[in-house]
Amino acid sequence: MIFIIMGIISIMVLSLLPALIYSFIIYITIPYKTINIKNGMVYLVGGFMSVILLLYFFYLFPGWNNIASVITNHKIYPLHFLHAKTFIQVGLIEELVKLITFIIIEKLLNNDKRKYHPLSTMFNVAMISLGFAVVENVSYAMKAFDPLDVILWRSVTAVIGHMVFGLFMGYWIALGRVGTRLKNRSLFDIVVLKSDKLRRRIFILIGLLSAIILHGIYDLHVFINGDRGISTLYMLLIMSLLAASWCFKNLNKSYKNKLEKFN
């Protein structure tokens, strides 16, 4: 019994460690004092709790686990089914749960968004995703014959993937709050920027869609290629991390430009 308990604790610690390492790397590589690490830890715990929200959703809608088959009208053709499964059955609900959790925690903390750097929004959404990934890692490891092997490979693939999904969602949410134009005097800018509420809601939707698309592409690649596509998966994650780095820089630049105009 003691060995079983120690094994479970080891799985939990080893699953949590990569998330802490990745969050620390982000913390030390972005502009100093743009994020609050204590708040970030609250969002990380919120990511753990988001799984409860996901399980409750499945309790209310047990048929969702079969939604991909329903959408494809029970067709056997695998690409139809896999697209529905990865983008809708998995990607949509998981990213939506993360977004709802982020909004709930932000409301509970009751922080004045005007006092926080927009990079903190991007970071906090990523922390929600990392918390979710930790619980998912524990779940997969507990079912595996070799838990350490599962944790190892998922730590350099799935955990990074979830973090990237959160970073892109957080980028668009923060960009909507900054009020940056996507293109000078485009029709989209003219319509959206008339209302702060409308702009923020549309950018939240864009953030959610971007996370769903990235999540779906990631899962689709894994389902189709499996172990044979590991090198391509690494390239996908590296390119996504580089794109996320650009998002950090662009968001910081947009925020500085807004402050300069305001002053």
N, C-alpha and C positions, 0 to 999 in steps of 0.2 A: 504493500500500500504506500509506504514511504517513497519507494522508487517511482511509483506512478505519479505521485504528487510532485516529486522533484522533476520528473520528465515534463509534466504540464507547465511547471514554473519555468523550466529551461526554454520550452517552446515559446512561451509568452515573452520572455526576456529577449530571446534571439529575434523574435518577430518585431519587437519594439525598437531594438537597437538601430536597424537601418533607417527607420523613420527619423530617429533623433539625429543620426549622422547627416542625413540629407537636409533636414531643417537647419542644422547648425551651419552647414556649408552655405545655404542661402543667406543665413543671418550675417555671416562674416564677409560675404562677397557683394552685398548691396550697400548703398550709401548709409553711413553711420547714423544711428538714431532715427531711422525712417520707420522702424517697426518696434513694437513692444513685445519682447519675448515672453513675458508673463501672460499677456493676452493670447499669444500664439499657443501656449501650452493649454489654455482653456479651450481653444478651438480644436486642438489635438484630441483632448478628452471628448469633446463634442463629436469628433469623428468616430470615436469608439461607440458612442451612444447612437450615432446615426444608423447603425446596423439594427438596433431595436426598432427604429422607425421603419426600416425596410422589412423586417420580419412581421411587423404589425400590418403593413400593407399587404403582404402575402396572406396573412390571416384573414383580412377583409376580402381580398380578391384572389382566392386560391387558383383560379383559372388563368392568372397571368403567366404562370409557368408553362402554359400551353398556347400562349398568344401567338407565337411565331407560326405554329402549325395552323392556327385559325386564320391568320392573315394570308398565308399562302394557300389556303383552302385545301390543306392536307396534301399538297403536291410533294412528290418525292424528289423533284429536282433540287439538288443540295444548295445551289447558289441562292435560289429564292428563299429557302428556309434559313440559311445561314445569315443572310443579310437582315432578315426580320428578327432573328434571334439576337445577333450581336448589336444591332443599332437600336432596336426597340425593346425587345424582351429584357436585355441586360443593360445596355448603355443608357437608354432613356430613364429607366426607373432608378438606377444607381446614381446617376448624376443629378437627377431631380431630388432625390433624398438628400444628397450632399448640399444642394442649394437651399433646400428648406431648413436643414440643420444650421447652416450658416446664418440665415435670416433670423431664426429663432434665437441663437446665441447672441447675435448682435443686438436684438431687442432686449434680451435679458441683461446684458451688460450695460445697456442704456448709455453707450458712449456717444459723445458729440462727434459726428463724422467730420465736422469742419476742423477739429483739432488734430486729426490723424492724417498722416501722409497716405496718399493713395496706394503706395507700395505695400502698406500694411494690409490693405484689403486683399491684394493679390496673394500675399503671404498667408493670410488667415484662411482663405479658401483652400490653399494648398495644404494647410495643416489639417483641415477637415478631411481632405482626400487621403492624407497620410494615415490619419487615425482609422479611417475606413479600411485602408490597405492592411494595417496591422491586424485587425480582427479577421479579415479575410485570410491573411497568412496563417494565423492560428487555426482557423477552421480547416484549411487545406492540410496543414501539417498534422493535425489530430487524426485525420482520416488516412494518412499516408503510411506506407510500410517503412519508409525511411524519412522521418520528419525533418532531419537536418538538411538532407538533400533538397527537399521541397522549399524550405526556408531560404536556403542559399540561392537557388535559381530564381525564385520569386523576388528576392531582395534586390537583384540587379535587373529585373525585368518588370514585373507587375507593380512593385512598389514605386519604382521610378515612373512607370506609366500613369498610375493614379495621381502622383504628384504633378506631373505635367498637365493632366486633364484639369486639375484644380487651378494650376497657375494660369492657364488660358481662360478659364471661366472667371477667375478673379481679375484678370487683366481687363476684360470687357466691362465687368461690373464697375471697376475703379475708373475706367475711361469714361463711362457714362456719368459718373459723379463729377469728374473734372470738367466735363462739358467741351471736350476737344472736337473740332470739326474733322470728319473723315476726309473731306475734300472741300476746298474753298468754294463756298457758295453753291454747293450742289443742291439739287432738289431735296435730297434726303436731309441735308443739314438745315435747310430752310424750314421744312415741315417739323422735324424732330426737335430742333433747338428752341422752338417757340415755347415749349413747356418742359420744365425741369423733371416733373413726374413722368411725362411721356418718354423723355429721353432716357431716363434711368431704367424704366421698365423695358424699353426696347433693347437697351444694351445688356440688361440682365438676360433677356431672351437670347440675344446673340451669343452671350457667354455660355449659356446652357447648351445651345445648339453646337457651339464649337467643341465643348467638352464631350457631348454625345457622339459627334462625328469622329473625333480622335479616339474615343473609347471603342467605338464600333470598328474602326479601321484596325486598331490594335487586336481586338478579339477575333476579328475576321481572319487576320493574318495567322494568328495562333491556331485557329480551328482548321484552316486549310493546309498550312505548311507544317505545323507541329514542330518537332525538334529540328527538322531539316531547314527550317527558316530562321534559325536562331541568329545567324550573322546579319540577315536582313532586318530582323527585329532590333538588333543592337544599333544598326544604322538609323532606323526609324526613331529610336529613342534619343540618339545623339543629335540628330537633326531637330527633333522636338525641343531638346534642352537648349540648343543654340537659338532657336526661335523664341523660346521663353526668355532667354537672356536679352534678346532684342526688345521684347515686350517690356521688361524691367526698365531698360534704358529709355525707350520711347515714352513710357508712362511718366518717368521722372522728368524728362525733358518737357513734356506737355504740362506737367504740374508747375514747373519753374516758369514756363512762358505765361501761364495763367496768372501766377503771382506777380510777375513783372508788369503785366497789363493792368492788374488790379492796383498795384502801387503807383 
